[in-house]
Amino acid sequence: MMGRAFVKPAIPKRKAVIARAALLTACLALVAGCTASRPDLFGVGASRQETLSFDVSGRPTLEIDTAYGEVTVVGVEGQTEILVEATFTSRGEHPESAAEHVERVRLFTEQDGDRVILQYRASDQDRDIRRYSGIGFSITTPPDADVEIETRLRPVTVENIRGDVVIETSRDSVTAHDVSGSLAATTTDGLIEVVGASGDLTLRTTMSNIHLREIRGTVDAATTYSAIRFSGTFEGQGNRLKSKHGLLEVKVSADAKLDVTARTLHGTISSALPVTGEQETERWEVTLGGPSDNDLELITDNAAIRIMEL
């Protein structure tokens, strides 16, 4: 005798809501239990400041490697030293333990001529310190410095620097104003904003926008899920703006001269300035403003490409 096929009974909507609420309550109780057993998971914060100075006579090189610390570097005309305000942070179960922890955070510094190194090294910290501690820096320097910055989970800002700049952070923003050497900046999940820059720019992020204003130079910028907006002047070969799913918007002057390649799969391509050349729905090979030694490649899959007048 054949049995009947089993049919899973439908759960009434009210019961489903009650079940989800019970599951959420259980999850919250679990988190609360973990926090109660490990109050230092979030705990109480403490900080302290330390001021350092380094005399330099030539073109400085500044190398910063830290974690969980915001970094700001500003070039000051006429300054002949690197001035550093370091902010040490840590956490503890209560104010007393937090204060004790922050006193034990160690900063490594080294100067070799005009080269200055500032490092928060996890390997230098005691085991109970390293997980919840970090060092941030607010620095002024001669403007012609070369600057290299690496941090995690905190923003980076650079202003008025004429040397070469390399920035790497994660899950936070990069801001650069008035930089005139080369700039290479990488972040994940963070906005990149560059204003008033000249030189070679190489910019990478994933989940956020790239905003470029008052730019003159060669630009290679890429993101994944967000927009890239540019205004300024492209110079030389190798200019490229690329996004997987975001708008590409370019604003250039009416007399700009560019050889432009634009490609999109599921968007539109448009220009408010006159162009000549091949203009298909998903691909353009055009010249803007006449023959030029400057080129530009615009690539996105699922968004529009717009060329506009500045």
Secondary structure as UniProt FT lines:
FT   HELIX           13..37
FT   HELIX           39..41
FT   STRAND          44..55
FT   STRAND          61..65
FT   STRAND          71..75
FT   TURN            77..78
FT   STRAND          81..92
FT   HELIX           95..103
FT   STRAND          108..112
FT   TURN            113..114
FT   STRAND          115..119
FT   HELIX           122..124
FT   HELIX           127..130
FT   TURN            131..132
FT   STRAND          134..141
FT   TURN            143..144
FT   STRAND          146..150
FT   STRAND          156..161
FT   STRAND          165..168
FT   STRAND          174..179
FT   STRAND          183..186
FT   STRAND          192..204
FT   STRAND          210..222
FT   STRAND          228..234
FT   STRAND          239..243
FT   STRAND          248..252
FT   TURN            254..255
FT   STRAND          258..263
FT   STRAND          269..271
FT   STRAND          275..279
FT   STRAND          283..288
FT   STRAND          295..300
FT   STRAND          305..309
//
